[in-house]
Amino acid sequence: MNTAPFYELHDRLYDCASAGCASISEDFRLKRAVDGMAPLAEANKVFARLRDMCERLFTEPEPALLLADCIALADALAVAQGLYTNAEKSRPGTVEYDVEYNMEAGWRSVKSLWAAILTKSPHLKQLDRHEYALLGDPRILEQFICASGEKGENISAFAREMCAAYGESIVPLLKKSLDMSDEKASGVQVDYIADTVGNAENDWYLSLAENEEAPQNVRIKAIQALGRDRGNALRLLDFCRTEKGKVKIAALIETARLDPPGFDEILKKLTAKYKDSYLPIICASPSRAAADFIRSRLDEALAADQKSRPELKQVMSTAAMMINKKDIDDCFLRAVEYAEKHPASPGGASELRELNAVLINNMFPDPDGGFRAMTLRLHENEPEAFFAAWCVAMLADDPDAVAAELKKRISHKSSYAAFDILEEGIRYSESDGRYIFEEEIPVSYGNIPSRVLTMPLFERMPESFIELLGDTSMLGDVSIKSEYAERERCMFLSRAIDTAAPADADMIKAQAVKYALAAIKTTPLYDVLSLILNNSQPDDQTRFQMFRSYALFPYNVNSSIIKVANTPLLTAEQKRSILREMLDTILTGNLSYCRHAAESALNGLLN
């Protein structure tokens, strides 16, 4: 098909935009270009749509927006057509799309997502449902390809959606977008290609890794892509011996993960002259040589006295090294022993959190169950130290046992980590039809990429967990009484209601209200009050007393005056009563600076 008329029209549209819209109705060159589209319009409905839009330009009273739509569609078609030179026949593009074109969408529909890609907006991490249909629009494809070399979690999340939609057909475009002339190129396109087609592009990854003229980041990404295939282990071993600097470190990390024969000797040489830059290599390796190095560091730390003990950084990095290694129970237990003997953080909390994070990450994935078995053994030896990891290990198989242990510890500061993990991680997934565990639990040291850990759980929330939501025992423990902790608990309960299975929502609401009714008697924060008001219907007098308790709690004074004065849930007389009582009781001494605000609010209610 001769597409030269299309490119003639493409140029004329830009000429019109440069000249201004006032003369469009008299532009005979544009009219001739539109008429020349007739053969293409007969052959292809997308060209037909472009021609029809352009014909409307001659009769549109205000053609500016329509002209923008025409140019956007023409630009998108130019990308989709493949490689071309003006006034020549186009060579067919190399891409066969796995998604359907959505060429019916006007620019007004497309521009929001187009702009989100341009600005790398957080919106890219969670598209609206209707926007998935726009992934097949060439304007969106073009903008994504232009942005595909940018780093950042927002564009990376969108890249996963685009690659899932297009499949292997997007690979040629991603390859073409890789700017080999830019020494600072990120090379993230290599990641997207490896995620999409895996080892099918091994030869291409190898050519990039071997190209000494390629940008350093591109070579590193190519080496990481090679590391996904165990068949590349020996070739990666060659890179370890021949490369230098960051490229060599990348090769060492990927080779350590694959653990080919002969790598132990390299690892022993590295650990003999250990540097901090080697930490990710030790973390990646599952080998015995790496485990022996960890043991030697623990021996040295335990032998030290109070004055010569290692700093927190060394202690934490030793904990991080334990990731990816099975059957090293002795290392974990000795690390706990050291944390008790020489805590590098208050109570050894940071060290224990890191050890639990390592154990939890090890279990995702855990096809042979070896990491889970080690976690259960460690918990049997040190139930308090490894409680958080044990909860995750047991959650799917025996949630009642987890709930029972959590209930025993609900007011223990040492158990907060477990509560945080479960509160953040458990939610109902409509697409899965069940609750899932979904959470990032980063390992702080070792440059270990943070992952979202996902595990299917139960179809209905177990009764033991629902009852735990309403447990009020922590409210009676004065030692942990904290406004911050109270607010966090209320936020969690609100989130639990929002993310509950439809069949569980009412029961979870009831437990949340039960907790809040008890909490408002001791710590009447606005979060507690809101939880009650949003999920129950107290009578008028009860509601008044709740607002009164909230307003007379000194911690709330900076916001309670305005909230009481503006709420539609109280009568004017009830508001005046509360404000007068505030003036007579708590707005004195250190809080007298709020008297003017209360008096102004009261006067406003009197007028």
C-alpha positions as a printed Julia matrix, in Angstrom:
607×3 Matrix{Float64}:
   0.0     0.0    0.0
   1.34    3.42  -0.99
   1.08    5.49   2.19
   2.66    8.64   0.75
  -0.74   10.46   0.81
  -0.94    9.82   4.53
   2.44   11.46   5.15
   1.42   14.38   2.93
  -1.65   14.88   5.13
   0.49   14.45   8.26
   2.72   17.35   7.15
  -0.21   19.55   6.14
  -1.8    19.18   9.57
   1.37   20.49  11.19
   1.51   23.35   8.67
  -2.04   24.31   9.65
  -1.16   24.26  13.33
   1.8    26.57  12.65
  -0.26   28.99  10.55
  -3.18   29.16  12.96
  -6.71   27.8   12.68
  -8.38   30.85  11.14
  -7.41   29.94   7.56
  -8.23   26.22   7.65
 -11.48   26.57   5.68
  -9.53   28.18   2.79
  -6.45   25.91   2.89
  -6.55   24.24  -0.55
  -3.34   22.25   0.14
  -4.93   20.64   3.18
  -8.12   20.0    1.15
  -6.06   18.31  -1.58
  -4.23   16.16   1.01
  -7.54   15.07   2.57
  -8.96   14.16  -0.85
  -5.78   12.19  -1.57
  -6.54    9.93   1.4
  -9.49    8.32  -0.43
  -7.65    5.11  -1.53
  -6.21    4.57   1.94
  -9.59    5.24   3.57
 -11.2     2.57   1.41
  -8.55    0.05   2.42
  -8.33    0.73   6.17
 -10.95    1.92   8.67
  -8.35    3.79  10.76
  -7.27    5.87   7.77
 -10.96    6.38   7.03
 -11.49    7.76  10.5
  -8.55   10.15  10.11
  -9.89   11.39   6.77
 -13.39   11.91   8.2
 -11.99   13.88  11.15
  -9.93   16.05   8.8
 -12.93   16.74   6.54
 -14.81   18.09   9.55
 -12.06   20.7   10.0
 -13.46   22.69   7.04
 -16.9    23.1    8.66
 -16.02   23.2   12.36
 -16.64   26.71  13.82
 -13.86   26.27  16.42
 -11.45   23.75  14.86
  -8.52   24.04  17.32
  -9.38   21.02  19.5
 -10.36   18.9   16.51
  -7.06   19.8   14.82
  -5.2    18.61  17.94
  -7.12   15.32  17.76
  -6.26   14.94  14.08
  -2.55   15.56  14.71
  -2.47   13.14  17.66
  -4.1    10.38  15.59
  -1.79   11.06  12.65
   1.27   10.9   14.93
   0.1     7.62  16.39
  -0.47    6.17  12.93
   3.02    7.25  11.9
   4.47    5.24  14.78
   2.3     2.23  14.0
   3.22    2.3   10.3
   6.86    1.4   10.91
   9.92    2.95   9.3
   9.28    5.42   6.51
  10.6     8.29   4.47
   8.25   11.0    3.25
   6.87   10.46  -0.26
   8.1     6.87  -0.31
   6.33    3.6    0.25
   6.55    2.64   3.89
   8.35   -0.46   4.97
   6.11   -2.57   7.2
   6.7    -2.31  10.93
   8.11   -5.25  12.83
   5.38   -5.3   15.46
   2.27   -7.45  15.42
   0.09   -6.32  18.27
  -1.44   -8.75  20.74
  -3.88   -6.08  21.95
  -6.72   -4.61  19.95
  -6.4    -1.08  18.65
  -8.67    1.4   20.35
  -8.62    4.03  17.65
 -12.16    5.17  18.42
 -11.03    7.08  21.52
 -10.8    10.83  21.01
  -7.95   12.88  22.34
 -10.05   14.0   25.29
 -10.3    10.37  26.43
  -6.63    9.62  25.87
  -4.95   12.78  27.14
  -5.25   12.01  30.87
  -3.32    8.73  30.59
  -0.99   10.27  27.99
  -0.15   13.09  30.44
   0.32   10.61  33.3
   2.99    8.83  31.26
   4.62   12.13  30.35
   4.85   13.22  34.0
   5.53    9.73  35.44
   2.48   10.21  37.66
   1.77    7.85  40.61
  -1.55    7.18  38.84
   0.37    4.79  36.57
   0.63    2.35  39.49
  -3.15    1.85  39.6
  -5.0     2.53  36.37
  -8.71    3.17  36.25
 -10.67    0.27  34.82
 -11.58    2.07  31.58
  -7.93    2.96  30.94
  -6.93   -0.64  30.24
  -8.85   -0.33  26.96
  -6.56    2.56  26.01
  -3.38    0.48  26.17
  -4.01   -0.5   22.56
  -4.09    3.12  21.41
  -0.92    3.92  19.41
  -0.74    7.36  21.02
  -0.35    5.69  24.4
   2.1     3.17  22.96
   4.18    5.95  21.41
   4.3     7.94  24.65
   5.26    4.84  26.65
   8.07    3.93  24.26
   9.4     7.49  24.55
   9.36    7.19  28.36
  10.47    3.56  28.61
  14.08    4.44  29.42
  13.11    6.52  32.45
  13.67    5.09  35.93
  11.06    5.13  38.67
   8.47    2.85  40.23
   5.55    4.63  38.52
   6.72    4.12  34.95
   7.95    0.62  35.84
   4.49   -0.34  37.08
   2.95    0.93  33.84
   5.6    -0.92  31.83
   4.46   -4.19  33.4
   0.9    -3.48  32.23
   2.03   -2.58  28.71
   4.26   -5.64  28.39
   1.5    -7.9   29.69
  -0.91   -6.4   27.14
   1.39   -6.54  24.1
   3.44   -9.62  24.9
   6.49  -10.34  22.78
   5.32   -7.95  20.06
   6.5    -4.98  22.13
  10.09   -6.26  22.23
  11.29   -4.71  18.93
  10.02   -1.28  19.98
  11.7    -1.53  23.38
  14.96   -2.56  21.72
  14.77    0.38  19.35
  14.16    2.79  22.25
  17.44    1.8   23.9
  19.79    4.76  23.41
  23.26    3.22  23.12
  24.84    6.64  22.55
  23.83    7.92  26.0
  26.47    6.87  28.51
  23.96    7.49  31.32
  21.2     5.35  29.77
  19.37    3.38  32.45
  18.9     0.22  30.4
  15.6    -0.56  32.12
  14.16   -1.62  28.76
  16.32   -4.74  29.1
  14.48   -5.54  32.34
  11.11   -5.18  30.63
  12.19   -7.44  27.77
  13.57  -10.06  30.16
  10.33   -9.96  32.17
   8.33  -10.46  28.98
  10.24  -13.09  26.99
  12.83  -14.45  29.43
  15.73  -16.35  27.9
  14.31  -16.13  24.37
  16.55  -13.07  23.93
  19.69  -14.62  25.46
  21.79  -13.87  22.39
  20.79  -10.2   22.52
  21.53   -9.96  26.25
  24.94  -11.52  25.63
  25.73   -9.11  22.8
  24.95   -6.15  25.08
  26.95   -7.57  27.97
  30.0    -8.17  25.77
  29.84   -4.74  24.1
  32.46   -2.66  25.89
  31.21    0.45  24.08
  27.7     0.08  25.49
  26.61    2.27  28.42
  27.58    0.73  31.75
  24.01    0.48  33.03
  22.93   -1.31  29.86
  25.7    -3.89  30.28
  24.71   -4.4   33.93
  21.05   -4.91  33.0
  22.08   -7.39  30.31
  24.16   -9.36  32.82
  21.2    -9.4   35.21
  19.0   -10.71  32.4
  21.52  -13.48  31.69
  21.39  -14.35  35.38
  17.76  -15.43  35.05
  18.83  -18.55  33.13
  20.97  -21.16  34.87
  22.33  -22.15  31.48
  24.3   -18.89  31.41
  26.22  -19.63  34.63
  29.56  -20.47  33.03
  29.4   -17.48  30.68
  28.74  -15.25  33.67
  31.7   -16.85  35.41
  33.86  -15.63  32.52
  32.59  -12.06  33.09
  33.62  -12.38  36.75
  37.18  -13.09  35.65
  37.47  -10.55  32.83
  35.42   -7.5   33.79
  36.15   -4.68  36.24
  34.25   -2.22  38.4
  30.46   -2.22  38.61
  30.08   -4.56  35.65
  32.21   -7.15  37.46
  30.21   -6.7   40.7
  26.98   -7.3   38.74
  28.46  -10.46  37.21
  29.62  -11.67  40.63
  26.14  -11.16  42.12
  24.37  -13.05  39.32
  26.94  -15.85  39.33
  26.72  -16.13  43.11
  22.96  -16.62  42.82
  23.42  -19.46  40.3
  26.32  -20.98  42.31
  28.11  -22.85  39.48
  31.06  -25.18  40.13
  34.22  -23.16  40.7
  32.55  -20.09  42.15
  33.35  -21.07  45.75
  37.02  -20.34  45.08
  36.19  -16.84  43.86
  33.95  -16.31  46.89
  36.67  -17.38  49.32
  39.09  -14.86  47.78
  36.5   -12.11  48.15
  35.7   -12.9   51.78
  39.4   -13.1   52.65
  39.66   -9.4   51.77
  36.06   -8.43  52.49
  34.78   -4.97  51.53
  31.31   -3.5   51.95
  30.8    -3.6   48.18
  30.89   -7.41  48.39
  27.83   -7.57  50.67
  25.27   -8.1   47.84
  27.42  -10.96  46.52
  27.39  -12.76  49.89
  23.64  -12.13  50.17
  22.98  -13.66  46.74
  25.02  -16.81  47.33
  23.38  -19.95  48.75
  26.77  -21.67  49.09
  28.48  -23.22  52.09
  31.43  -20.84  51.66
  29.1   -17.87  52.24
  27.58  -19.53  55.31
  31.05  -20.22  56.72
  31.96  -16.55  56.29
  28.83  -15.54  58.25
  29.84  -17.92  61.05
  33.3   -16.38  61.21
  31.81  -12.88  61.54
  29.5   -14.06  64.33
  32.4   -15.74  66.15
  34.35  -12.5   65.99
  31.39  -10.44  67.2
  30.59  -12.74  70.13
  34.22  -12.78  71.22
  34.34   -8.97  71.38
  33.92   -7.1   74.63
  31.67   -4.1   75.19
  34.3    -1.63  73.95
  35.34   -3.49  70.79
  31.92   -4.76  69.7
  30.94   -4.21  66.03
  28.88   -1.19  65.0
  25.2    -1.51  64.08
  26.03   -1.45  60.35
  28.23   -4.54  60.62
  25.7    -6.38  62.78
  22.85   -5.62  60.38
  24.86   -6.52  57.29
  25.72   -9.89  58.86
  22.0   -10.48  59.4
  21.26   -9.57  55.77
  23.88  -12.07  54.56
  21.71  -14.91  55.87
  19.17  -14.46  53.07
  18.94  -17.21  50.4
  20.68  -19.79  52.62
  18.97  -22.91  53.96
  19.76  -24.89  57.08
  21.82  -22.22  58.82
  19.8   -22.36  62.04
  22.99  -21.96  64.06
  23.73  -18.58  62.42
  20.3   -17.17  63.24
  20.46  -18.43  66.84
  23.94  -17.0   67.35
  22.79  -13.68  65.91
  19.99  -13.6   68.5
  22.52  -14.46  71.21
  24.67  -11.53  70.1
  21.68   -9.14  69.98
  20.91  -10.07  73.6
  24.54   -9.74  74.71
  25.43   -6.54  72.83
  22.23   -4.95  71.47
  23.2    -2.44  68.79
  19.7    -0.9   68.95
  17.31   -0.54  71.92
  16.47   -4.06  73.03
  18.03   -5.43  69.85
  14.81   -4.52  68.01
  16.5    -3.55  64.73
  18.54   -6.73  64.6
  15.51   -8.94  65.27
  13.44   -7.07  62.68
  16.16   -7.66  60.08
  16.45  -11.37  60.93
  12.68  -11.82  60.63
  12.62   -9.89  57.33
  15.29  -12.25  55.98
  13.3   -15.33  57.02
  10.06  -13.99  55.55
  11.64  -13.05  52.21
  13.22  -16.49  52.03
   9.75  -18.09  52.0
   8.68  -16.27  48.8
   9.05  -18.5   46.87
   9.86  -21.7   48.77
   8.99  -24.61  46.45
  10.48  -27.38  48.59
   9.44  -25.86  51.92
  13.0   -25.78  53.22
  12.93  -22.13  54.31
   9.58  -22.52  56.06
  10.87  -25.58  57.91
  13.91  -23.61  59.1
  11.64  -20.78  60.29
   9.5   -23.2   62.33
  12.6   -24.77  63.89
  13.97  -21.37  64.84
  10.65  -20.32  66.39
  10.64  -23.5   68.45
  14.04  -22.51  69.86
  13.39  -18.75  70.19
   9.61  -18.15  70.08
   9.78  -14.44  70.89
  12.7   -13.56  68.63
  11.23  -15.21  65.52
   7.54  -14.6   66.22
   6.89  -12.32  63.21
   8.37  -14.81  60.72
   6.47  -17.67  62.39
   3.18  -15.78  61.96
   3.73  -15.46  58.21
   4.84  -19.1   57.92
   1.7   -20.36  59.69
  -0.86  -17.86  58.42
  -2.22  -19.84  55.46
  -2.24  -23.28  57.1
  -3.3   -22.5   60.68
  -4.64  -18.95  61.07
  -6.37  -19.87  64.35
  -3.0   -20.73  65.92
  -1.62  -17.38  64.75
  -4.63  -15.52  66.16
  -4.28  -17.31  69.51
  -0.62  -16.34  69.84
  -1.33  -12.77  68.77
  -4.03  -12.5   71.42
  -1.52  -13.51  74.1
   0.88  -10.82  72.92
  -1.47   -8.02  71.91
  -0.1    -5.64  74.54
   3.57   -6.65  74.17
   5.76   -4.02  72.56
   8.08   -6.78  71.33
   5.25   -8.19  69.19
   4.39   -4.96  67.37
   6.4    -6.02  64.31
   4.17   -9.07  63.8
   1.01   -7.0   64.16
   2.3    -4.42  61.7
   3.12   -7.06  59.09
  -0.27   -8.76  59.34
  -2.27   -5.54  59.58
  -0.64   -4.16  56.45
  -0.52   -7.44  54.54
  -3.93   -9.13  54.84
  -6.65   -7.94  52.48
  -9.51   -9.36  50.43
  -8.86   -9.67  46.69
 -11.97   -9.56  44.52
 -10.12  -11.02  41.53
  -8.91  -14.0   43.59
 -12.17  -14.4   45.5
 -10.26  -14.81  48.75
  -8.07  -13.01  51.24
  -4.42  -12.71  50.32
  -1.22  -11.71  52.05
   0.43   -8.95  50.02
   3.19   -6.88  51.53
   6.69   -5.49  51.01
   8.99   -6.49  53.87
  12.34   -5.03  52.87
  15.7    -6.27  54.07
  17.46   -3.07  55.04
  21.03   -3.98  54.11
  22.65   -5.73  51.15
  20.99   -3.74  48.34
  18.4    -6.51  48.08
  15.59   -5.41  45.73
  12.34   -4.96  47.62
   9.56   -7.25  46.38
   5.84   -7.47  46.98
   5.41  -10.81  48.74
   2.1   -12.47  47.86
   0.39  -15.56  49.29
  -3.23  -16.84  48.95
  -5.03  -17.23  52.28
  -8.68  -17.97  53.13
 -12.03  -17.28  51.46
 -13.59  -15.97  54.69
 -11.89  -14.22  57.57
 -11.49  -16.76  60.41
 -13.63  -16.01  63.46
 -10.51  -15.97  65.62
  -9.1   -13.06  63.59
 -12.4   -11.18  63.61
 -12.56  -11.46  67.4
  -8.96  -10.26  67.62
  -9.93   -7.04  65.84
 -12.16   -6.09  68.75
  -9.74   -7.06  71.5
  -9.46   -4.23  74.03
  -6.85   -5.66  76.39
  -4.16   -3.24  75.17
  -6.29   -0.32  76.4
  -5.79   -1.33  80.01
  -1.99   -1.39  79.74
  -0.86    2.06  80.91
   2.74    1.27  79.91
   1.87    1.34  76.2
  -0.84    4.0   76.29
  -0.08    6.21  73.35
  -2.16    8.52  71.19
  -0.05    7.51  68.18
  -0.67    3.79  68.75
  -4.39    4.5   69.14
  -4.56    6.38  65.86
  -2.66    3.62  64.08
  -5.08    1.0   65.44
  -8.1     3.01  64.27
  -6.58    3.49  60.82
  -6.01   -0.25  60.61
  -9.59   -1.05  61.65
 -10.95    1.38  59.05
  -8.75   -0.26  56.43
  -9.88   -3.73  57.57
 -13.49   -2.7   56.98
 -12.69   -1.27  53.54
 -10.71   -4.34  52.42
 -13.0    -7.0   53.9
 -14.87   -9.61  51.92
 -18.5    -8.49  51.46
 -19.7   -11.39  53.6
 -17.38  -10.38  56.47
 -17.85   -6.6   56.41
 -20.67   -6.38  58.99
 -18.88   -8.63  61.49
 -15.65   -6.67  61.13
 -17.55   -3.39  61.55
 -19.1    -4.71  64.76
 -15.69   -5.61  66.2
 -14.21   -2.27  65.15
 -17.04   -0.39  66.87
 -16.66   -2.58  69.96
 -13.02   -1.6   70.2
 -13.7     2.09  69.53
 -16.43    2.28  72.19
 -13.92    1.02  74.74
 -11.13    3.27  73.44
 -13.16    6.47  73.57
 -13.44    6.09  77.34
  -9.65    6.23  77.79
  -8.25    7.97  74.7
 -11.06    9.9   72.96
  -9.27   10.83  69.75
 -11.11   12.02  66.66
 -10.03    8.83  64.85
 -11.87    6.81  67.5
 -14.93    9.04  67.29
 -14.98    8.82  63.48
 -14.72    5.04  63.59
 -17.87    4.89  65.73
 -19.85    7.49  63.79
 -19.0     6.01  60.38
 -19.9     2.44  61.3
 -22.79    2.7   63.77
 -25.78    4.9   64.61
 -25.55    6.13  68.22
 -28.56    8.01  69.6
 -28.48   11.8   69.97
 -27.44   11.88  73.62
 -24.7     9.24  73.17
 -23.32   11.13  70.19
 -23.27   14.36  72.24
 -21.36   12.68  75.09
 -18.82   11.28  72.64
 -18.16   14.7   71.14
 -17.92   16.12  74.65
 -15.3    13.52  75.67
 -13.37   14.23  72.5
 -13.44   18.01  72.98
 -12.38   17.88  76.65
  -9.35   15.66  75.95
  -6.38   18.1   76.03
  -4.46   16.26  73.3
  -7.2    17.24  70.79
  -7.4    20.94  71.6
  -5.78   22.22  68.37
  -8.53   20.69  66.21
 -11.5    19.98  68.49
 -12.77   23.6   68.63
 -13.22   23.79  64.86
 -14.61   20.27  64.52
 -17.19   20.81  67.27
 -18.24   24.18  65.84
 -18.6    22.87  62.27
 -20.06   19.38  62.7
 -23.61   18.88  61.38
 -24.11   16.07  63.92
 -24.7    18.39  66.9
 -27.34   21.02  67.53
 -26.3    24.64  68.07
 -27.14   24.35  71.77
 -25.0    21.2   72.12
 -22.07   22.95  70.43
 -22.4    25.98  72.73
 -22.52   23.71  75.78
 -19.29   21.93  74.81
 -17.43   25.14  73.95
 -18.43   26.78  77.24
 -17.24   23.74  79.18
 -13.93   23.83  77.31
 -13.46   27.48  78.27
 -14.28   26.73  81.91
 -12.08   23.64  82.27
  -9.2    22.8   79.9
  -8.46   26.09  78.09
  -6.32   27.43  80.91
  -2.61   27.52  81.7
  -0.59   26.09  78.82
  -3.73   25.74  76.7
  -5.02   29.28  77.21
  -3.68   30.24  73.77
  -6.75   28.46  72.33
  -9.27   30.54  74.27
  -9.63   33.14  71.53
 -10.54   30.49  68.94
 -13.12   28.95  71.28
 -14.63   32.34  72.13
 -14.86   33.26  68.44
 -16.58   29.96  67.64
 -18.99   30.45  70.54
 -19.83   34.0   69.45
 -20.48   32.74  65.94
 -23.03   30.29  67.33
 -24.71   33.0   69.42
 -25.25   35.36  66.47
